[in-house]
Amino acid sequence: MPRDPIYRTILLLLGLDAVAGAVLMLLGHYRFHDQALVDLGAGLGVAGGLLYLFFRWWGRRRLAQRDDDRRTG
């Protein structure tokens, strides 16, 4: 699973989502002084970051299960 190109693409997009959220948050606060943009960036960054961490955890778990299946198989 972790070596699968689709899985890696999902992780890449979720990481970029978290970075985009941080950029929006910083731009909204320092450049545009817009609280709505700060809130949007924070929500986007937190959601992307949590989903990224979930997919990393899930991928490691699936890899461990596959290794266990191969050893006992």
Secondary structure, 3 states (H helix, E strand, C coil): CCCCHHHHHHHHHHHHHHHHHHHHHHHHHHHCCCHHHHHHHHHHHHHHHHHHHHHHHHHHHHHHHHHHHHHHC
